[in-house]
């Protein structure tokens, strides 16, 4: 279970869009795999919100930059970052 404030890597699938291509080319279009890294803002049954930058250090009313809202249905995997002996490592959570 992930919690607000945790640093995570989210592997998810996004839509793609292509303009002015042939029918034959369109059959080869696929969704795009994406890796996003950020701090958990909130998570529920429908979506996960993460943020890549927070300005301020009081932990209460920080200014956020680059907030992503990712639908749960498109998430393939989530990994938590954990600090171990002053090193950052990834651990599987989903």
Secondary structure, 3 states (H helix, E strand, C coil): CCCCCCEEEEEEEECCCCCCCCHHHHCCCCCEEEEEEEEEEEECCCEEEEEEEEECCCCCCCEEEEEEEEEHHHEEEEEEEEEECCEEEEEECC
